[in-house]
């Protein structure tokens, strides 16, 4: 068995690519536009990662996603959680659960998908993250 991808439905391709690519640093590796099915699939992966991908699914006809069409969160191991959180914050992304412990943080995509960031190795707790409260839900 091999893990292939996690599918996330998105409502705005540009906002989502800005978050996942410009913010988190993922790279687009494949795109499929299906006119008959009226959807676009965009596959993203972390640079150098040969593992699973994130599939962004954009349905061309507007739809509200609730109930069983959502899920828990995506998780990424990162080399510098403080630097990435600062970068995302500078982009206007709310850090819902700051990396107070130097190990874990949570943010949300433009469509409300919870993203867990996990530090590779250990970093000592540091300000301003150490004193920062949670914001919203994560």
Beta strands, then each sheet from edge to edge (+ up, - down):
strand 1: 5-10
strand 2: 26-34
strand 3: 39-46
strand 4: 53-59
strand 5: 73-78
strand 6: 95-97
strand 7: 104-108
strand 8: 114-119
sheet 1: 1+ 4+ 3- 2+
sheet 2: 5+ 8+ 7- 6+
end
